[in-house]
Amino acid sequence: MAEAGLDAAARSLRAWLNRQQFTDLPTSEVTAFFTGSVADWATDQGYEVQREVKLPIATRQNRTGRLDLQLRHRSGRDG
């Protein structure tokens, strides 16, 4: 995505998240809330959304890393 496209996507996501509201949620629920909100925004913008994506690296504790979300835009570029 071109730099102008990234700026537009950032503005769009910021506006989307600014409309979201929550109160008195524990940390784990806030994480789930924002992950879901970003996934909803991405789907609305034409992104393919994958959740809980394992990374091909292992940590020192022999645990595999993961991403909460991986986005792929209809243009074929990852986000």
Salt bridges, closest charged atoms under 4 A:
GLU52 OE1 - ARG66 NH1 2.91
ASP68 OD1 - ARG66 NH1 2.56
ASP78 OD1 - ARG72 NH2 3.00
